[in-house]
Amino acid sequence: MLIALQWLFSFSSKKSDTFDDIVTADVALLYYSGSYFYKTMKKERIREDEVIQSVRMDGNLSMDEVQVVILESIGELSIIPKSNHSKEDTIINIKNRS
């Protein structure tokens, strides 16, 4: 039953952009360069302490070490540390980026 439902959702997502938009979550920017996006965090039901916990679990000791935190479409948080490089090509397609 589960395999059939998975196949049905996958097939429908490939055939219909509208269906894909309904069942697939967009990536969301939660933190960028020292600023939290509280409106987005509220919409996605993510608290600030959850972001901090994920950053800590990623091995960072401070939010000062973090450039970006993104909620991925699969529900995981991606933590991108600050670096000497100014490239940001992996966050270009995030809708709520200022």
N, CA, C and O atoms as CSV, one atom per row, in Angstrom:
chain,resi,resn,atom,element,x,y,z
A,1,MET,N,N,0.832,-1.187,0.000
A,1,MET,CA,C,0.000,0.000,0.000
A,1,MET,C,C,0.883,1.260,0.000
A,1,MET,O,O,0.665,2.181,-0.788
A,2,LEU,N,N,1.879,1.284,0.893
A,2,LEU,CA,C,2.765,2.444,0.969
A,2,LEU,C,C,3.565,2.636,-0.320
A,2,LEU,O,O,3.769,3.762,-0.773
A,3,ILE,N,N,4.006,1.543,-0.892
A,3,ILE,CA,C,4.763,1.622,-2.143
A,3,ILE,C,C,3.871,2.159,-3.259
A,3,ILE,O,O,4.317,2.960,-4.081
A,4,ALA,N,N,2.634,1.728,-3.290
A,4,ALA,CA,C,1.698,2.211,-4.307
A,4,ALA,C,C,1.427,3.708,-4.136
A,4,ALA,O,O,1.389,4.449,-5.118
A,5,LEU,N,N,1.240,4.146,-2.903
A,5,LEU,CA,C,1.025,5.569,-2.649
A,5,LEU,C,C,2.258,6.393,-3.027
A,5,LEU,O,O,2.135,7.467,-3.616
A,6,GLN,N,N,3.431,5.892,-2.690
A,6,GLN,CA,C,4.668,6.582,-3.051
A,6,GLN,C,C,4.781,6.707,-4.567
A,6,GLN,O,O,5.127,7.770,-5.083
A,7,TRP,N,N,4.494,5.637,-5.267
A,7,TRP,CA,C,4.553,5.666,-6.727
A,7,TRP,C,C,3.530,6.652,-7.288
A,7,TRP,O,O,3.838,7.404,-8.212
A,8,LEU,N,N,2.319,6.653,-6.736
A,8,LEU,CA,C,1.262,7.546,-7.198
A,8,LEU,C,C,1.655,9.016,-6.997
A,8,LEU,O,O,1.468,9.836,-7.896
A,9,PHE,N,N,2.197,9.347,-5.825
A,9,PHE,CA,C,2.626,10.721,-5.563
A,9,PHE,C,C,3.771,11.114,-6.485
A,9,PHE,O,O,3.781,12.218,-7.028
A,10,SER,N,N,4.717,10.235,-6.661
A,10,SER,CA,C,5.861,10.508,-7.526
A,10,SER,C,C,5.420,10.714,-8.968
A,10,SER,O,O,5.836,11.672,-9.619
A,11,PHE,N,N,4.592,9.830,-9.457
A,11,PHE,CA,C,4.083,9.922,-10.828
A,11,PHE,C,C,3.283,11.205,-11.029
A,11,PHE,O,O,3.463,11.905,-12.026
A,12,SER,N,N,2.396,11.513,-10.076
A,12,SER,CA,C,1.562,12.708,-10.169
A,12,SER,C,C,2.401,13.982,-10.111
A,12,SER,O,O,2.104,14.952,-10.809
A,13,SER,N,N,3.438,13.984,-9.290
A,13,SER,CA,C,4.314,15.149,-9.184
A,13,SER,C,C,5.049,15.429,-10.480
A,13,SER,O,O,5.264,16.584,-10.847
A,14,LYS,N,N,5.436,14.364,-11.172
A,14,LYS,CA,C,6.144,14.534,-12.440
A,14,LYS,C,C,5.213,15.017,-13.551
A,14,LYS,O,O,5.635,15.747,-14.448
A,15,LYS,N,N,3.963,14.610,-13.487
A,15,LYS,CA,C,3.005,14.952,-14.546
A,15,LYS,C,C,2.345,16.314,-14.347
A,15,LYS,O,O,1.937,16.947,-15.320
A,16,SER,N,N,2.236,16.771,-13.103
A,16,SER,CA,C,1.502,18.008,-12.815
A,16,SER,C,C,2.326,18.949,-11.931
A,16,SER,O,O,2.665,18.613,-10.796
A,17,ASP,N,N,2.638,20.120,-12.464
A,17,ASP,CA,C,3.368,21.111,-11.673
A,17,ASP,C,C,2.541,21.592,-10.484
A,17,ASP,O,O,3.089,21.851,-9.413
A,18,THR,N,N,1.235,21.713,-10.663
A,18,THR,CA,C,0.354,22.145,-9.578
A,18,THR,C,C,0.377,21.131,-8.437
A,18,THR,O,O,0.500,21.509,-7.272
A,19,PHE,N,N,0.261,19.857,-8.764
A,19,PHE,CA,C,0.303,18.813,-7.741
A,19,PHE,C,C,1.662,18.809,-7.047
A,19,PHE,O,O,1.742,18.652,-5.829
A,20,ASP,N,N,2.720,18.979,-7.819
A,20,ASP,CA,C,4.066,19.023,-7.257
A,20,ASP,C,C,4.216,20.186,-6.277
A,20,ASP,O,O,4.835,20.030,-5.225
A,21,ASP,N,N,3.657,21.343,-6.612
A,21,ASP,CA,C,3.717,22.493,-5.712
A,21,ASP,C,C,2.969,22.238,-4.411
A,21,ASP,O,O,3.368,22.733,-3.357
A,22,ILE,N,N,1.892,21.472,-4.480
A,22,ILE,CA,C,1.090,21.172,-3.294
A,22,ILE,C,C,1.813,20.212,-2.358
A,22,ILE,O,O,1.808,20.420,-1.145
A,23,VAL,N,N,2.430,19.172,-2.893
A,23,VAL,CA,C,3.006,18.122,-2.051
A,23,VAL,C,C,4.490,18.308,-1.738
A,23,VAL,O,O,5.026,17.621,-0.868
A,24,THR,N,N,5.157,19.227,-2.434
A,24,THR,CA,C,6.584,19.422,-2.226
A,24,THR,C,C,6.826,20.759,-1.542
A,24,THR,O,O,6.367,21.800,-2.013
A,25,ALA,N,N,7.540,20.725,-0.441
A,25,ALA,CA,C,7.852,21.954,0.284
A,25,ALA,C,C,8.983,22.703,-0.405
A,25,ALA,O,O,9.871,22.101,-1.007
A,26,ASP,N,N,8.934,24.028,-0.306
A,26,ASP,CA,C,10.014,24.853,-0.816
A,26,ASP,C,C,11.090,24.977,0.254
A,26,ASP,O,O,10.823,24.806,1.443
A,27,VAL,N,N,12.300,25.274,-0.178
A,27,VAL,CA,C,13.350,25.571,0.788
A,27,VAL,C,C,13.061,26.938,1.393
A,27,VAL,O,O,12.455,27.791,0.745
A,28,ALA,N,N,13.492,27.147,2.634
A,28,ALA,CA,C,13.210,28.403,3.317
A,28,ALA,C,C,14.458,28.891,4.041
A,28,ALA,O,O,15.141,28.121,4.716
A,29,LEU,N,N,14.738,30.155,3.894
A,29,LEU,CA,C,15.863,30.783,4.565
A,29,LEU,C,C,15.425,31.168,5.973
A,29,LEU,O,O,14.473,31.930,6.141
A,30,LEU,N,N,16.113,30.644,6.984
A,30,LEU,CA,C,15.760,30.901,8.370
A,30,LEU,C,C,16.695,31.890,9.046
A,30,LEU,O,O,16.293,32.610,9.959
A,31,TYR,N,N,17.938,31.921,8.597
A,31,TYR,CA,C,18.957,32.772,9.227
A,31,TYR,C,C,19.947,33.180,8.149
A,31,TYR,O,O,20.386,32.356,7.346
A,32,TYR,N,N,20.297,34.476,8.141
A,32,TYR,CA,C,21.271,34.939,7.165
A,32,TYR,C,C,22.097,36.066,7.771
A,32,TYR,O,O,21.563,37.110,8.146
A,33,SER,N,N,23.382,35.847,7.861
A,33,SER,CA,C,24.340,36.868,8.255
A,33,SER,C,C,23.928,37.631,9.518
A,33,SER,O,O,23.913,38.862,9.534
A,34,GLY,N,N,23.601,36.891,10.560
A,34,GLY,CA,C,23.283,37.507,11.849
A,34,GLY,C,C,21.821,37.836,12.077
A,34,GLY,O,O,21.471,38.325,13.151
A,35,SER,N,N,20.957,37.586,11.107
A,35,SER,CA,C,19.537,37.921,11.241
A,35,SER,C,C,18.659,36.684,11.067
A,35,SER,O,O,18.820,35.910,10.124
A,36,TYR,N,N,17.729,36.525,12.003
A,36,TYR,CA,C,16.732,35.460,11.883
A,36,TYR,C,C,15.561,35.981,11.063
A,36,TYR,O,O,15.235,37.167,11.122
A,37,PHE,N,N,14.930,35.101,10.302
A,37,PHE,CA,C,13.733,35.433,9.554
A,37,PHE,C,C,12.546,34.847,10.322
A,37,PHE,O,O,12.062,33.756,10.022
A,38,TYR,N,N,12.091,35.615,11.329
A,38,TYR,CA,C,11.080,35.117,12.259
A,38,TYR,C,C,9.739,34.821,11.581
A,38,TYR,O,O,9.050,33.879,11.970
A,39,LYS,N,N,9.367,35.603,10.585
A,39,LYS,CA,C,8.110,35.354,9.884
A,39,LYS,C,C,8.154,33.989,9.194
A,39,LYS,O,O,7.197,33.218,9.261
A,40,THR,N,N,9.259,33.706,8.543
A,40,THR,CA,C,9.431,32.410,7.881
A,40,THR,C,C,9.504,31.292,8.914
A,40,THR,O,O,8.920,30.226,8.719
A,41,MET,N,N,10.220,31.531,10.011
A,41,MET,CA,C,10.335,30.519,11.059
A,41,MET,C,C,8.970,30.184,11.651
A,41,MET,O,O,8.679,29.021,11.930
A,42,LYS,N,N,8.136,31.198,11.842
A,42,LYS,CA,C,6.791,30.956,12.375
A,42,LYS,C,C,5.962,30.134,11.385
A,42,LYS,O,O,5.269,29.193,11.770
A,43,LYS,N,N,6.046,30.509,10.091
A,43,LYS,CA,C,5.307,29.782,9.054
A,43,LYS,C,C,5.735,28.322,8.985
A,43,LYS,O,O,4.901,27.435,8.803
A,44,GLU,N,N,7.032,28.073,9.131
A,44,GLU,CA,C,7.575,26.718,9.042
A,44,GLU,C,C,7.561,25.977,10.383
A,44,GLU,O,O,7.951,24.812,10.459
A,45,ARG,N,N,7.111,26.656,11.430
A,45,ARG,CA,C,7.033,26.093,12.788
A,45,ARG,C,C,8.403,25.652,13.309
A,45,ARG,O,O,8.560,24.562,13.859
A,46,ILE,N,N,9.380,26.528,13.118
A,46,ILE,CA,C,10.738,26.294,13.613
A,46,ILE,C,C,11.052,27.380,14.631
A,46,ILE,O,O,10.884,28.567,14.353
A,47,ARG,N,N,11.506,26.973,15.804
A,47,ARG,CA,C,11.870,27.939,16.847
A,47,ARG,C,C,13.354,28.278,16.774
A,47,ARG,O,O,14.153,27.518,16.226
A,48,GLU,N,N,13.703,29.415,17.326
A,48,GLU,CA,C,15.095,29.865,17.330
A,48,GLU,C,C,16.001,28.848,18.033
A,48,GLU,O,O,17.116,28.594,17.578
A,49,ASP,N,N,15.528,28.269,19.135
A,49,ASP,CA,C,16.359,27.297,19.849
A,49,ASP,C,C,16.609,26.031,19.022
A,49,ASP,O,O,17.629,25.367,19.208
A,50,GLU,N,N,15.693,25.690,18.117
A,50,GLU,CA,C,15.911,24.550,17.227
A,50,GLU,C,C,17.002,24.857,16.203
A,50,GLU,O,O,17.805,23.989,15.859
A,51,VAL,N,N,17.023,26.086,15.726
A,51,VAL,CA,C,18.078,26.506,14.804
A,51,VAL,C,C,19.428,26.457,15.510
A,51,VAL,O,O,20.402,25.929,14.973
A,52,ILE,N,N,19.477,27.010,16.713
A,52,ILE,CA,C,20.724,27.027,17.491
A,52,ILE,C,C,21.186,25.602,17.788
A,52,ILE,O,O,22.379,25.310,17.708
A,53,GLN,N,N,20.257,24.721,18.129
A,53,GLN,CA,C,20.611,23.328,18.401
A,53,GLN,C,C,21.218,22.672,17.160
A,53,GLN,O,O,22.211,21.952,17.266
A,54,SER,N,N,20.638,22.913,16.000
A,54,SER,CA,C,21.174,22.335,14.765
A,54,SER,C,C,22.559,22.879,14.456
A,54,SER,O,O,23.431,22.145,13.992
A,55,VAL,N,N,22.756,24.147,14.708
A,55,VAL,CA,C,24.078,24.757,14.492
A,55,VAL,C,C,25.096,24.123,15.424
A,55,VAL,O,O,26.214,23.806,15.016
A,56,ARG,N,N,24.703,23.941,16.675
A,56,ARG,CA,C,25.590,23.307,17.663
A,56,ARG,C,C,25.905,21.865,17.267
A,56,ARG,O,O,27.051,21.427,17.371
A,57,MET,N,N,24.895,21.131,16.814
A,57,MET,CA,C,25.101,19.741,16.410
A,57,MET,C,C,25.975,19.638,15.161
A,57,MET,O,O,26.601,18.606,14.917
A,58,ASP,N,N,26.014,20.717,14.368
A,58,ASP,CA,C,26.857,20.759,13.180
A,58,ASP,C,C,28.320,21.049,13.539
A,58,ASP,O,O,29.198,21.006,12.677
A,59,GLY,N,N,28.571,21.343,14.817
A,59,GLY,CA,C,29.939,21.547,15.274
A,59,GLY,C,C,30.360,22.996,15.417
A,59,GLY,O,O,31.538,23.283,15.632
A,60,ASN,N,N,29.412,23.912,15.302
A,60,ASN,CA,C,29.726,25.329,15.474
A,60,ASN,C,C,29.462,25.737,16.921
A,60,ASN,O,O,28.476,25.317,17.527
A,61,LEU,N,N,30.348,26.552,17.458
A,61,LEU,CA,C,30.208,26.976,18.844
A,61,LEU,C,C,29.422,28.273,18.986
A,61,LEU,O,O,28.967,28.607,20.080
A,62,SER,N,N,29.262,28.997,17.900
A,62,SER,CA,C,28.611,30.297,17.960
A,62,SER,C,C,27.884,30.583,16.657
A,62,SER,O,O,28.287,30.116,15.592
A,63,MET,N,N,26.807,31.357,16.754
A,63,MET,CA,C,26.101,31.784,15.550
A,63,MET,C,C,26.973,32.735,14.733
A,63,MET,O,O,26.725,32.934,13.544
A,64,ASP,N,N,27.978,33.315,15.353
A,64,ASP,CA,C,28.918,34.177,14.633
A,64,ASP,C,C,29.699,33.404,13.574
A,64,ASP,O,O,30.230,33.997,12.635
A,65,GLU,N,N,29.768,32.090,13.723
A,65,GLU,CA,C,30.481,31.244,12.763
A,65,GLU,C,C,29.601,30.844,11.573
A,65,GLU,O,O,30.084,30.239,10.616
A,66,VAL,N,N,28.304,31.184,11.638
A,66,VAL,CA,C,27.327,30.729,10.647
A,66,VAL,C,C,26.917,31.874,9.739
A,66,VAL,O,O,26.601,32.969,10.203
A,67,GLN,N,N,26.925,31.609,8.441
A,67,GLN,CA,C,26.453,32.589,7.457
A,67,GLN,C,C,24.970,32.390,7.162
A,67,GLN,O,O,24.204,33.353,7.118
A,68,VAL,N,N,24.566,31.121,6.959
A,68,VAL,CA,C,23.201,30.822,6.505
A,68,VAL,C,C,22.683,29.543,7.154
A,68,VAL,O,O,23.425,28.577,7.332
A,69,VAL,N,N,21.392,29.553,7.505
A,69,VAL,CA,C,20.685,28.334,7.910
A,69,VAL,C,C,19.453,28.237,7.019
A,69,VAL,O,O,18.651,29.167,6.935
A,70,ILE,N,N,19.322,27.098,6.361
A,70,ILE,CA,C,18.241,26.876,5.402
A,70,ILE,C,C,17.447,25.641,5.815
A,70,ILE,O,O,18.022,24.605,6.148
A,71,LEU,N,N,16.130,25.760,5.790
A,71,LEU,CA,C,15.258,24.604,5.955
A,71,LEU,C,C,15.058,24.003,4.576
A,71,LEU,O,O,14.449,24.622,3.704
A,72,GLU,N,N,15.570,22.800,4.378
A,72,GLU,CA,C,15.498,22.134,3.083
A,72,GLU,C,C,14.114,21.521,2.882
A,72,GLU,O,O,13.360,21.356,3.841
A,73,SER,N,N,13.787,21.190,1.658
A,73,SER,CA,C,12.470,20.634,1.338
A,73,SER,C,C,12.230,19.272,1.989
A,73,SER,O,O,11.083,18.841,2.111
A,74,ILE,N,N,13.292,18.596,2.403
A,74,ILE,CA,C,13.147,17.296,3.065
A,74,ILE,C,C,13.032,17.428,4.583
A,74,ILE,O,O,12.951,16.424,5.290
A,75,GLY,N,N,13.026,18.671,5.086
A,75,GLY,CA,C,12.825,18.912,6.505
A,75,GLY,C,C,14.093,19.059,7.324
A,75,GLY,O,O,14.018,19.293,8.530
A,76,GLU,N,N,15.239,18.929,6.710
A,76,GLU,CA,C,16.507,19.071,7.428
A,76,GLU,C,C,17.009,20.506,7.343
A,76,GLU,O,O,16.691,21.238,6.406
A,77,LEU,N,N,17.804,20.894,8.348
A,77,LEU,CA,C,18.412,22.215,8.335
A,77,LEU,C,C,19.825,22.116,7.777
A,77,LEU,O,O,20.623,21.292,8.224
A,78,SER,N,N,20.124,22.959,6.801
A,78,SER,CA,C,21.480,23.055,6.254
A,78,SER,C,C,22.151,24.266,6.882
A,78,SER,O,O,21.595,25.364,6.895
A,79,ILE,N,N,23.349,24.052,7.401
A,79,ILE,CA,C,24.116,25.122,8.015
A,79,ILE,C,C,25.316,25.417,7.135
A,79,ILE,O,O,26.139,24.539,6.876
A,80,ILE,N,N,25.411,26.652,6.681
A,80,ILE,CA,C,26.530,27.069,5.845
A,80,ILE,C,C,27.380,28.029,6.666
A,80,ILE,O,O,26.926,29.118,7.015
A,81,PRO,N,N,28.619,27.627,6.978
A,81,PRO,CA,C,29.470,28.487,7.806
A,81,PRO,C,C,30.000,29.684,7.034
A,81,PRO,O,O,30.032,29.690,5.803
A,82,LYS,N,N,30.412,30.690,7.780
A,82,LYS,CA,C,31.061,31.841,7.153
A,82,LYS,C,C,32.400,31.383,6.603
A,82,LYS,O,O,33.037,30.478,7.141
A,83,SER,N,N,32.809,32.020,5.530
A,83,SER,CA,C,34.101,31.700,4.946
A,83,SER,C,C,34.697,32.972,4.364
A,83,SER,O,O,34.065,34.028,4.356
A,84,ASN,N,N,35.900,32.851,3.887
A,84,ASN,CA,C,36.567,33.984,3.258
A,84,ASN,C,C,36.083,34.200,1.835
A,84,ASN,O,O,36.394,35.220,1.220
A,85,HIS,N,N,35.327,33.253,1.312
A,85,HIS,CA,C,34.813,33.352,-0.047
A,85,HIS,C,C,33.462,34.058,-0.031
A,85,HIS,O,O,32.681,33.882,0.904
A,86,SER,N,N,33.192,34.831,-1.027
A,86,SER,CA,C,31.937,35.582,-1.060
A,86,SER,C,C,30.879,34.948,-1.954
A,86,SER,O,O,29.829,35.551,-2.177
A,87,LYS,N,N,31.128,33.744,-2.474
A,87,LYS,CA,C,30.158,33.085,-3.343
A,87,LYS,C,C,28.953,32.618,-2.535
A,87,LYS,O,O,29.098,32.074,-1.440
A,88,GLU,N,N,27.771,32.837,-3.086
A,88,GLU,CA,C,26.533,32.415,-2.437
A,88,GLU,C,C,25.603,31.755,-3.453
A,88,GLU,O,O,24.384,31.891,-3.356
A,89,ASP,N,N,26.160,31.057,-4.407
A,89,ASP,CA,C,25.345,30.511,-5.482
A,89,ASP,C,C,24.402,29.391,-5.054
A,89,ASP,O,O,23.483,29.057,-5.802
A,90,THR,N,N,24.597,28.801,-3.879
A,90,THR,CA,C,23.691,27.731,-3.454
A,90,THR,C,C,22.431,28.270,-2.789
A,90,THR,O,O,21.507,27.499,-2.528
A,91,ILE,N,N,22.362,29.565,-2.506
A,91,ILE,CA,C,21.158,30.120,-1.875
A,91,ILE,C,C,20.424,31.099,-2.773
A,91,ILE,O,O,19.520,31.796,-2.313
A,92,ILE,N,N,20.791,31.165,-4.030
A,92,ILE,CA,C,20.176,32.113,-4.955
A,92,ILE,C,C,18.691,31.845,-5.151
A,92,ILE,O,O,17.914,32.794,-5.260
A,93,ASN,N,N,18.274,30.598,-5.198
A,93,ASN,CA,C,16.881,30.267,-5.528
A,93,ASN,C,C,15.929,30.258,-4.345
A,93,ASN,O,O,14.782,29.840,-4.506
A,94,ILE,N,N,16.340,30.692,-3.185
A,94,ILE,CA,C,15.475,30.699,-2.019
A,94,ILE,C,C,14.578,31.929,-2.081
A,94,ILE,O,O,15.069,33.052,-2.190
A,95,LYS,N,N,13.275,31.721,-2.012
A,95,LYS,CA,C,12.298,32.767,-2.260
A,95,LYS,C,C,12.344,33.919,-1.251
A,95,LYS,O,O,12.208,35.075,-1.652
A,96,ASN,N,N,12.531,33.642,0.041
A,96,ASN,CA,C,12.432,34.713,1.021
A,96,ASN,C,C,13.772,35.386,1.316
A,96,ASN,O,O,13.906,36.076,2.327
A,97,ARG,N,N,14.741,35.196,0.465
A,97,ARG,CA,C,16.038,35.844,0.647
A,97,ARG,C,C,15.896,37.326,0.350
A,97,ARG,O,O,15.340,37.708,-0.680
A,98,SER,N,N,16.402,38.168,1.261
A,98,SER,CA,C,16.287,39.615,1.037
A,98,SER,C,C,17.319,40.124,0.073
A,98,SER,O,O,17.354,41.319,-0.220
